[in-house]
Amino acid sequence: MTNEDLESHLREIGCDVEYLTGSDGVPYLVIRGYQISKGSLAGRTCDVAIQQSSSMPYVAPPAIHTRPPLVPMDMTIALRTQPSPIGSDWQYWSRLLRGQPTPATLVAHVATIFSEV
């Protein structure tokens, strides 16, 4: 898997995506207008940023970022969120994707993060 594979998959499933360089100088792929379908946040819309990976084989970053922040910033075991290095209007969610990353598993990972809140 590559960053381009992920972008292509997201576009194929109807996502609006763009690239962004955060205030941390790191490149991100952003899913604009992501619709949360399950969990306590169901019905909410946000932007979701995924840090691009330059490693081969692809290593999924251990976090997603959302704009706007969706839950209180809290690094307890339950929420594991904090201000994002992308910028002040973003929230960092510390979550690790286990297993082999593919575009489909990364999309499922994002959905699972929100369904568990």
C-alpha positions in Angstrom: 0.0 0.0 0.0 1.1 3.6 -0.7 -0.3 7.0 0.1 -1.5 7.1 -3.5 -3.3 3.8 -3.1 -5.2 5.2 -0.1 -6.1 8.4 -2.0 -7.3 6.4 -5.0 -9.4 4.1 -2.8 -11.0 7.0 -0.9 -11.9 8.7 -4.2 -13.3 5.5 -5.5 -15.7 5.1 -2.5 -16.8 8.7 -3.0 -14.7 10.7 -0.5 -13.6 14.2 -1.1 -9.8 14.3 -0.4 -7.1 16.8 -0.4 -3.5 17.2 0.8 -2.5 19.5 3.6 0.8 20.4 5.2 0.2 20.9 8.9 1.8 23.7 11.0 4.2 20.9 12.1 5.5 20.7 8.5 4.2 17.2 8.1 2.0 16.2 5.0 -1.5 14.8 5.6 -4.2 13.3 3.4 -7.5 14.9 4.5 -11.0 13.3 4.0 -13.3 16.3 3.8 -16.8 16.1 5.2 -16.5 12.6 6.7 -19.9 11.4 7.9 -19.8 9.4 11.2 -22.3 6.6 11.0 -22.1 4.8 14.4 -21.5 5.4 18.1 -22.3 8.4 20.2 -21.0 10.7 17.4 -23.3 9.3 14.7 -24.7 12.0 12.5 -21.7 14.3 13.0 -19.5 15.5 10.1 -15.8 16.3 10.4 -12.7 16.4 8.4 -10.3 13.5 9.1 -6.6 13.8 8.5 -4.2 10.9 8.1 -0.5 11.5 8.2 1.3 10.4 5.1 3.7 7.5 5.4 7.0 7.4 3.6 8.0 4.0 4.8 8.1 0.9 2.6 6.3 -1.3 3.4 3.6 1.2 4.4 3.3 1.7 8.1 0.0 3.3 9.2 0.4 6.3 11.5 -0.7 5.7 15.1 -3.3 8.4 15.0 -6.0 10.2 13.1 -6.8 13.9 13.4 -10.2 15.6 13.3 -11.5 19.0 12.6 -13.4 20.3 14.5 -12.5 18.6 17.8 -15.3 16.1 18.6 -14.7 15.2 22.2 -12.9 16.8 25.2 -9.2 16.7 24.8 -8.2 14.0 27.3 -5.2 11.6 27.2 -6.9 9.1 29.7 -7.2 5.6 28.6 -10.8 6.1 27.4 -10.4 9.0 25.0 -6.7 9.4 24.2 -7.1 12.7 22.4 -5.1 16.0 22.6 -4.5 19.1 20.5 -3.1 18.1 17.1 0.2 19.3 15.7 -1.6 20.1 12.4 -3.1 23.3 13.9 -5.2 24.7 16.7 -8.5 23.7 15.1 -7.5 20.0 14.9 -7.8 17.1 17.4 -5.3 14.2 17.6 -6.7 10.8 18.4 -4.1 8.3 19.5 -5.1 5.0 17.9 -3.0 2.2 16.5 -4.0 0.2 13.4 -3.2 -3.4 14.1 -2.5 -5.8 11.3 -1.5 -5.2 7.6 -2.6 -1.8 6.4 -4.6 -1.7 3.2 -6.8 1.2 2.0 -9.9 -0.8 3.0 -8.6 -1.6 6.5 -7.5 2.0 7.1 -11.1 3.2 6.2 -12.5 0.6 8.5 -10.1 1.6 11.2 -11.3 5.2 11.0 -15.0 4.1 11.3 -14.1 1.8 14.2 -12.5 4.7 16.1 -15.7 6.7 16.0 -18.0 3.8 16.7 -16.2 3.1 19.9 -16.7 6.6 21.3 
